[in-house]
């Protein structure tokens, strides 16, 4: 992000990261360059640190791969397997959720590890 700011800083108005950790690095670099108010940062994850950043108004949005939902789904599969189930789908779909400052409190679990 620092290199992009040096090369294209005056032309950038948004940045997308593949995950919240990368987005938080972008936020740090933008803060250091005093450009966070000029570049909107988006991400994909829905992890606790990303949601906290949204709540602070830094990261603008993330699409949730909520680890709590993923964990619940894994526990369901383990429980079913322990009960004798042997057939499971190759993929399990978890509906994505757009998390922004208006709804972040619905998804931010302060007690979550991630």
N, C-alpha and C positions, 0 to 999 in steps of 0.2 A: 504494500500500500504506500509505503514511503516513496518507493521508486515511481509509482504511478502519479503521486502528488507532484514530484519533481518534474516529471515529463509532461503531465497533462492536468495539473492542478487547477488551472483556470478554466478548463473545459469540462470538468467533472461536475455532475449534479446528483448522481446516485451511484451506488455500488451494491452488488449482490454477492453474498458469500454462501458457500455450500453448507456451512454449518455455523452455529452460534459462536463457537470459539474463534473461527476466522473473522467473523463479523466484529467480535469484541476487539480483536487486534486492529481491525480497520478503524473502529471507534477511537482506540488509543492513538493511532497514527494521526487521525483527523484532529483530535484534541491537541496533540503536540504541535500540529501545523496551524492551529487556530482556524480550522475549516469545517468543523463538525456542523455548524449552522448552514453551510453551503452544500453539503453532500448528504443525501438521504441514504442510510444503510439498511438493507433488507437481508434476511437470512432464512435458513431452513433448519429447524430442530425443535425449538420449544423447550430448551433446557433452562434450568433455574437461573443461571447467570445471565442468559440472554433475556429472560423475562424480567429480571431485575433491571437490566439496562433499558428495556422498553419502558418500564415504570418510571425510570429517571428521565425519560425523554431522549435518550441517546440513540439506541437502535430503534428504528421506526416500526418494524414488523418482523415476525418470523412465522413460518408455517409449521405447525406442530407435528412432530413425531414424539409426542409426549412419552417420556420414559415410564411414567406411572401406568399409562394405558398399555404400553408394550409389556411391562412387568406383569400386569394383571392377566394379559393374554397368555404369557408364558406359564404362569402359575396354573391357569385353566388347563392348558395342554398337559402339564406335568400331573395334575390331579386326575385328569381323564386317563392318562397312561397308567398311573398307579392303580386305577380302578379296572384296568384290563383293556381299555380302548387301544387299538393298534392301527387304526386307519385315520390319517390326518391329511388335510389338504396340503398341497405343496406350498401354497401361499395363503397368508391371512391378511386381509385388508383392514387397516385402521384408518378411519376417515380423517383426513387432514383438517386442521383448524387454523385459520388466520388469526394470529394473536397480535393485537395492537394496543395502544395505550388505553383505549376505551373499554377493552374487555380483558386486559391482562390479569386483573385480580381474580377472574373466574378460573384461571389456569395456573397461576403462581401458587405453589405449595411451599411455604417457608420451611416445612419440615422435610421436604424432599432432598435426597442426597444430590440428585442431578436436576 
